[in-house]
Each structure stands twice: as C-alpha cells, then as structure tokens.
Amino acid sequence: SNGCHVVTAEMPHMASVAVGLWVGVGGRHEPARLGGISHFIEHLVFKGTRRRTAAANSQAVEGHGGNLNAYPDEEHTCFYARAAAPHLPVLLDVLVDMLVHPRLDAADIDRERDVILEEWSMYRDQPAELVHDLLNAAQFPRHPLGRPVIGTPASIRRLQRADFESFMRSHYAAGAVVVAAAGNLRHEELVRSISRLARRFRPGPRMGFQAFDRPVAGPRVRLLTRPTEQTNMGLGFRAASRHDPRRHALRLLNAILAENMSSRLFQVVREQHGLTYNIQSALTCWADVGDIVISAGLDTRDLEKTLRLVVREVGPLRERAPGTPELRRDRDSVLGQFDLSLENTENHMMWLGEQWLGHQALTPPGRIRDDLAAVTPAAVRAAAAEFLAPRSRTLAVVSPRTSDRGLLDLLAT
C-alpha cells in the first residue's frame, strides 16, 4: 500500500535465501556538489542504527553463517544479505533497520570520510580501474554518467550530516524501494513480513534523473600520462538503452567481440599476436543510453598495433553478418552463463532486483532465452553497423606515453 514492491524467486530445493533492499538511486541522481553521496551513504548505514551497533548488525547475520554487503552504481543502490533459509526474518530486520534508522553520527562520518578517500586513492593507483573513469568522462561529458560513483576528493570532503539526511529523505522513500529475494522461501510469507516492516519507510515516489540525449560527436581520444609499467586502454562505443529492442543483438555482438576466450578479439590479440594477458568487452545498458567497452593492458609500444587489430576486427562485423555457427556458439555461451547464474540464490536475487528497478516488470527467463534465440546474423550486423561506427568511438588511455599523436587517425578508420 505504500508503493514498496516485493519480487521473489521461490527455490525450495535450496538451503539458503538471499534478500536485497534495492533503492532506485545512484550516481546519476546526484548533483556535482554531492558527487559520491550514494556511495558514502552505503558506507554509513553499516556504522550502526538507533537499535544496534555496527558490530551487532554484523554479528546478527554473520553469527548465523551469513554475509552482509552493499553496493551502489549509476542508477541504484543495493543492500543485501544471504544466510540459511530459517534466518530470513533476521536478515530482513537488519536490512530494514540499517536503511530506515542509520545513526549518521558525526564521528562516524568523519572517520568514514577518511576511509573513502583511501578507497579513492586505491582506485587511482589501479590503471585498469582509472582508465574506465577516464573513458566515462570522455563519453558522457558534463553529465552525472561521466562522473565516478565514488565521487571526487573535493565532493567527499564537502559532504556533511545535513546532506545525508536531506538526500535520504528525498530518495530513500517507499516508492523507490524494491525488496528482492530468492531461495527457500514463500512469497506470501515474505510479503507479510515486509508489510509489517515497511511501515518504517517514509512514503514518497521514486525520484527522476537527468537524461543523457547528446548525439555522438565523432571519435575522441583522452590520454592520462602516468609512470606505469604498461598501458591500459579502454575503447568505448555508444550503445542502446536497456529498453531498446536492439539490446539483444548487442548482447550477442558483445559476446562475439571479447566476452570470453573464444571471442574474436581474444583469439586475435592474445592468442595469435600475444599482445596482452587479457582483452575483454562489456555491454552496459542504462535507462536512456548504453555503451560497449573493450579494455586491455599491454606494452606501451604495442598500443597502435593493438588498436589496428581491434579496428580490423570491428570493420568486418559492420559489413558482414557473422556466420550461423559462430552466432549459435556465442548465443549458447550467453545462455549458459545466464542459466548457471540463476542457480545461485544471491545471483538470482540480483537479477530480480535489477529487472524490477530497470523495467518495472519481471521478464521470465524463458522469454529472455526466446528473445536471444530470435536474434539473426543480420540483426547483429545491423547493430554493429550502427553502434561500432567510427563516429561512436572514444578511446581512453592511461600510459607512460606523453602524446596521443596518431591515435585519433586509427579510430577514424
């Protein structure tokens, strides 16, 4: 009755249950001056509540052999726990208490601020992580999607208790909350439990965010010079949103590119030429836009050669449909990974929460299999022609090299 949704997967053969409280707020809901506040809140709710200390919260879950965790991303924040099925009431009580009654103590805020600044420094010292922040800033300039979810040192230092209280009043309302659970449970029993606990949630709707609707602006290069042992590259292509029907073709296109060791780029760049330990691609689809990112770490002297190979493999995908055997193999790989992930209660819970927050509906796994099975080689070629075009390419490089000379010309071919 208050707008909070409950979604479940009953898995009576399992010994465990995983439950998550999903809040429809993340990095892209934040103004620049509050950058990183969702991530900071995710830390603070673990510092204790009006009813329990931080240690008591952890012991209530871990004392039963379970685990308690959380993470934010661009569009949502998830607080979740997993334990043996009889302990589901404890998991629910702890999670709801953390979200509704966090202490937000001034001393905790100052102490956790230092922790988060150290976390920020840790990521800055990891070129493979840093290159993705650099790429996002180049692909989504002057927009929340282009800012790191963790925030910046300036915004982290700026945040105070009043900011957290105001942000949670605005965004942590019942209409923004989804309770997702998977495992040895009964849906009706979970609904009854949440109906009692959800009275603690403040009423209100899910808040909106700034859409990204800028056209692609041609190939671009961003270089950050660092005295690293190798060069890390991230090659991004603007892609479709999670609501675009072409997302299924993009999912298979990503598998063909570099999702696993059988993929084209892994076979060419690593197996045939030995230029990198690993090259991989990843597809992300948000509410209004998406991207495909190809990333690798390699010897600085091999950057141009690697880019030529990548562009050489991308070109034929835009011009010729993949063969039926290759598409069948990659589809089977994607479906196999999907089916295996749903055997795990925590992964299944994650899938439920993302589905409901992203689509306000649950697509049966069988329908997803059918959608992927319906993708034709021609549809994959059409997606490649549209989304892998030179105008959509953005290259980010963290490297000892001091010049990006020649890199833009490689992207434009």
PAZA-648558 format. One record per residue (C-alpha): residue in three letters; x, y, z. Coordinates in steps of 0.001 Angstrom, whole numbers, plus 500000, padded with zeros to 6 digits. Example, Ala and Ser with C-alpha at 12.3 -4.5 7.8 and 13.67 -1.06 7.14 Angstrom:
residues 2
ALA512300495500507800
SER513670498940507140
//
This chain:
residues 413
SER500000500000500000
ASN502956502369500430
GLY504451501704496989
CYS507232499332498039
HIS507489496331495708
VAL508342492725496605
VAL509718490324493993
THR510786486766494689
ALA512011483528493172
GLU510924480506495171
MET513700477893495092
PRO512531475283497632
HIS515397472903496845
MET517975475427498126
ALA519284475627501700
SER519867479383501599
VAL517984482576500961
ALA519319485872499628
VAL517446489121500127
GLY518212492620498905
LEU516739496029499612
TRP517132497920496352
VAL516765501680496275
GLY516278503421492937
VAL519005505979493446
GLY522636506080492364
GLY525399508221490988
ARG523371509761488172
HIS520822511183490639
GLU523500513312492301
PRO524285516963491566
ALA528013517604491149
ARG528387519193494582
LEU527025515976496169
GLY529050513635493982
GLY529606510295495725
ILE526825510738498294
SER525093507448497387
HIS528376505613497857
PHE529033507454501140
ILE525551506532502431
GLU526206502909501524
HIS529204503046503882
LEU527401504906506657
VAL524460502540507067
PHE526956499897508224
LYS528072502132511133
GLY525104501202513311
THR521488502175513883
ARG519419503515516763
ARG518779499900517801
ARG522098498185517075
THR525791498931516964
ALA527752498216513811
ALA529179495079515422
ALA525714493889516476
ASN524430494249512909
SER527300492186511533
GLN527010489566514268
ALA523243489198513725
VAL523957487992510178
GLU527463486535510337
GLY526666484761513586
HIS524350482556511533
GLY526986481905508886
GLY525607484561506558
ASN527074487593504835
LEU526002491240504651
ASN527046493679501951
ALA526011496584499713
TYR526999498425496558
PRO525913501496494592
ASP526054502076490868
GLU524794504726488468
GLU521065504041488875
HIS520509502080492081
THR521934501087495454
CYS521553497554496800
PHE521841496411500426
TYR521778492643500656
ALA522358489600502836
ARG522416485821502483
ALA522101483055505054
ALA520417479732505708
ALA516688479993504931
PRO515385479896508564
HIS517218483172509251
LEU515344485239506643
PRO513408487217509332
VAL516721488298510902
LEU518130489367507529
LEU515037491454506791
ASP515023493116510193
VAL518709494038509987
LEU518482495413506435
VAL515359497481507069
ASP516814498840510305
MET520007499868508501
LEU518103501765505825
VAL515468503400507979
HIS517342504187511197
PRO521036504781510395
ARG522839506687513139
LEU524636509114510803
ASP526868510010513737
ALA529238512935513138
ALA532267510976514357
ASP531367508057512082
ILE531002510432509138
ASP534441511940509662
ARG536068508560510179
GLU534379507028507118
ARG535288510062505053
ASP538951509147505570
VAL538193505533504626
ILE536504506594501376
LEU539349508945500497
GLU541707505986500892
GLU539394503913498693
TRP539501506685496065
SER543317506690496227
MET543373502906495869
TYR541424503094492603
ARG543617505940491323
ASP546612503643491779
GLN544962500937489633
PRO545294501942485963
ALA542833499261484865
GLU540178500972487038
LEU541290504521486330
VAL541005504116482570
HIS537260503439482907
ASP536715506670484848
LEU538668508493482162
LEU536580506849479438
ASN533261507664481127
ALA534242511315481479
ALA535035511425477758
GLN531915509559476634
PHE529468511435478875
PRO530990514903479348
ARG529408517316481824
HIS526874514688482877
PRO526493512507486007
LEU527207509346483959
GLY530645510803483294
ARG531493511178486990
PRO532838508370489200
VAL530237506853491518
ILE532685507195494421
GLY532825510989493926
THR535899513207493988
PRO538099514204496935
ALA536512517665496876
SER532935516377496965
ILE533751513676499538
ARG535274516252501880
ARG532307518593501357
LEU529540516182502468
GLN528038516722505920
ARG525325515088508004
ALA522633517503506787
ASP523404516470503193
PHE522926512783504003
GLU519676513402505871
SER518253515557503094
PHE519314513174500327
MET517849510144502100
ARG514561511980502773
SER514286512755499072
HIS515440509459497583
TYR515024506691500172
ALA511213506651500037
ALA508953503602499882
GLY508158504113496205
ALA511865503806495375
VAL512357500545497304
VAL512231497034495874
VAL512627494016498144
ALA514041491150496072
ALA514595487671497475
ALA515497484256496097
GLY515873480877497734
ASN513980478611500079
LEU511119480991500896
ARG507410481573500319
HIS506365484723498506
GLU503247485268500607
GLU505175484930503864
LEU507775487439502699
VAL505043489905501702
ARG503506489618505173
SER506880490224506813
ILE507616493244504629
SER504134494640505200
ARG504989494900508889
LEU508490496260508388
ALA507653498636505524
ARG505680500897507836
ARG509057502309508792
PHE509695503586505244
ARG508894507208504545
PRO506116507497501925
GLY507027509031498595
PRO507805508266494941
ARG510997507311493167
MET512873510406492000
GLY513913511018488394
PHE517291511943486959
GLN518884513944484171
ALA518619512112480864
PHE521568511838478512
ASP520489512738474992
ARG523552514256473343
PRO524480512942469897
VAL527801511209469373
ALA530455513724468405
GLY532925511727466322
PRO535945509732467510
ARG537761511133470550
VAL540919510327472494
ARG541708511007476162
LEU545249510369477412
LEU546387510421481038
THR550158510182481371
ARG551275508026484306
PRO554612506274485031
THR553013502823484811
GLU554591499514483785
GLN552119499064480943
THR549486500983479003
ASN545828500437479834
MET543279501232477153
GLY539506501428477127
LEU537766501751473763
GLY534132502752474187
PHE531229502729471738
ARG527937504472472468
ALA525180501837472571
ALA521440501444473160
SER519418501675476360
ARG518013498692478224
HIS514589499464476694
ASP515807499337473087
PRO514854496070471314
ARG518321496059469717
ARG519834495305473125
HIS519521491558472451
ALA521585491849469272
LEU524083493995471185
ARG524311491307473866
LEU525393488764471265
LEU527624491266469475
ASN529475491809472746
ALA529955488046473108
ILE531386487869469596
LEU533798490728470311
ALA535621489810473515
GLU533433488381476254
ASN535361485127476625
MET538388483223475397
SER536563482047472268
SER535737485588471181
ARG537299487201468126
LEU539463489793469830
PHE540808487372472446
GLN541774484926469722
VAL543435487569467557
VAL545032489956470050
ARG546154487438472653
GLU546309484014471040
GLN547639484968467592
HIS549734488038468471
GLY550472487664472211
LEU549954491377472869
THR548030491196476153
TYR547294488911479061
ASN543587489640478691
ILE541308491616476411
GLN537629491804477165
SER534456493644476258
ALA531453494577478375
LEU527979495857477498
THR526165498216479896
CYS522623499449479260
TRP521134502242481375
ALA517644503731481183
ASP518404506035478264
VAL521784505103476808
GLY524419502380476919
ASP527961501517475934
ILE530246498701474879
VAL533774498934476261
ILE536784496956475025
SER539623497045477548
ALA543152495659477753
GLY546521496173479417
LEU549582495933477169
ASP553134497040476481
THR553171500744475648
ARG554992500036472382
ASP552116497799471254
LEU549223500246471638
GLU548996501254467958
LYS549343497656466788
THR546605496526469159
LEU544262499297468060
ARG544828498415464410
LEU543904494802465153
VAL540783495838467060
VAL539644498167464291
ARG540447495462461720
GLU538132493027463540
VAL535365495573464117
GLY535203496563460441
PRO534042493185459061
LEU531378492924461775
ARG529867496158460441
GLU529945494905456848
ARG529184491186457053
ALA526844489209459261
PRO528536486608461470
GLY528201483028460367
THR525402480939461823
PRO527769478522463653
GLU529613481409465346
LEU526388483113466380
ARG524976479835467696
ARG528132479197469728
ASP528124482667471288
ARG524389482537471963
ASP524847479195473715
SER527638480745475777
VAL525480483686476846
LEU522515481448477676
GLY524726479021479554
GLN526170481795481724
PHE522657483121482348
ASP521300479725483399
LEU524268478998485667
SER523951482382487373
LEU520310481728488255
GLU521268478566490141
ASN522841480747492850
THR520396482424495257
GLU522428485632495516
ASN522828485981491749
HIS519143485200491241
MET518181487875493761
MET520437490380491964
TRP518748489572488666
LEU515291490088490194
GLY516190493469491689
GLU517811494761488522
GLN514876493546486415
TRP512248495240488539
LEU514059498526489075
GLY515048498664485419
HIS511795497574483776
GLN509088497642486474
ALA508395494070485422
LEU509893490596485638
THR510690489023482290
PRO510556485228482657
PRO513905483597481924
GLY512253481647479120
ARG511270484894477401
ILE514858486154477591
ARG516052482905476016
ASP513458483306473256
ASP514495486923472616
LEU518131485912472245
ALA517207482927470078
ALA515313485271467750
VAL518405487401467024
THR519549486783463460
PRO523013487246461973
ALA521610490191460015
ALA520428491834463256
VAL523908491521464748
ARG525445493084461632
ALA522909495933461748
ALA523745496592465415
ALA527458496589464623
ALA526956498956461683
GLU525023501368463898
PHE526948501259467150
LEU530536500397466189
ALA530846503209463635
PRO533911505498463867
ARG531753508440464988
SER530807506444468112
ARG534359505557469236
THR536037507033472294
LEU539485505904473397
ALA540845506409476917
VAL544487505601477656
VAL546437505547480920
SER550041505254479855
PRO553643506425480243
ARG553376507897476748
THR553142511667476632
SER551392512153473294
ASP548221510817471697
ARG549601511540468241
GLY548252509168465597
LEU545629507536467843
LEU542700509570466529
ASP543539508613462955
LEU543458504933463924
LEU539976505298465426
ALA538632507006462333
THR539422504080460009
//
